[in-house]
């Protein structure tokens, strides 16, 4: 008896769906290209490394805060 092809690929489809959702959420938080990271997250084996790389990148909010602090330091130096 041959198994139903959809049932055979169900674990892969489930894992790729979880990977896709995870990559989209992290990419939005990090300020990265959601389409690119979503695409990379559905390629088997590549998705593990892509999500690790994405998760280890700096948040866009942190980068924005650093830039604001640099501007404040520059303004303070001008006042002295």
N, C-alpha and C positions, 0 to 999 in steps of 0.2 A: 504494500500500500504506500503510495507516494503522499508525502505531507503537502498540505496546502502551501504554495509559495509565499503567500502573505504571512502565514503563521511562522514560516521558517525565517523570514526577515524581520519579524516583529521586534525581537530584542535589539537588532541593529537600528531600526527605525526609532525605537524608544530612546536609545542612548544618544542618537544623533539629534533628536528633538530636544532632549535635556541639554545637550551641548550647545545647541543653537540658542536656546533661551538664555542660558548662562552667559554666552558670549555677547548677546545683544544687551543684556542688563549691565555687564561690566563695561562694554564699549561706550555705552551712553554715559556711565559714571566717569569714565576716564576721558571723555571728550574725543574719542577716536571714531573712525569711519565704521559705522554700524554694518553697512552692507559688506565691506571687505572682511571684517572679523566674523560676521555671520557666515559668509561663504567659506572661510578657512575652517570654521568650526564644524562643518558638515563633511569635511574630507577625512576619512578614517586615518588614524595615526598622526596626521598633521594636526588634528584638532587638539590633541593633548598638549603639544608644544605651543600651539597658538594661544590657547587659553592660559597656559602658564606664563607666557610672555606678556599677554594682555593684562593679566592680574598683577604682574610685578611692575608694570609701568606706573608712573606717577599720575595721580588724579589731576584733572584740569583745575579743580578748585584750589588745590595746593599750589599749583603753578601760578594761578592768578594771585593768591595771597602773597607769594614770594615776590612777584612783580610789584605789588602794592607796597610791600615793605622796602624794596629797593628804591622806589620813588620817594617814600617818606624819608629814608636815610639821605638821599640826594638833596631833598629840600632842607633837611636839618643842617647838612654840611654848608649849604649856601647861606644859612642864617648865622653861622658862626663866623 
